[in-house]
Amino acid sequence: MPRIRKEVPPNIIKRLFKNVLGDEFKISDEACSYLSDFVEKLVKEIGIEASKVAKFTKRKTIKKRDIEFVLEDVGRIANKIAEKMVG
């Protein structure tokens, strides 16, 4: 079975954790993979929502302000993704 390449590789998550937490804590490969999936889905959802904002304003370019607008509601987006992943 061919391996599916992730857009957000788990080793990036591991490196981010190490940068933030140092050597005090480690993160398992399973946790890295899970968080990687979540981050990838979150970024995709933010892109979808930002594209709707750009389309509404009759633009084909997503601008920083579109992302900022969407991020005001990032909690709802993250909860929706988490519910799908957990439940």
Sequence and secondary structure as in RCSB ss.txt:
>XXXX:A:sequence
MPRIRKEVPPNIIKRLFKNVLGDEFKISDEACSYLSDFVEKLVKEIGIEASKVAKFTKRKTIKKRDIEFVLEDVG
RIANKIAEKMVG
>XXXX:A:secstr
      SS HHHHHHHHHHHHTTS    HHHHHHHHHHHHHHHHHHHHHHHHHHHHTT SS  HHHHHHHHTTHH
HHHHHHHHHHH 
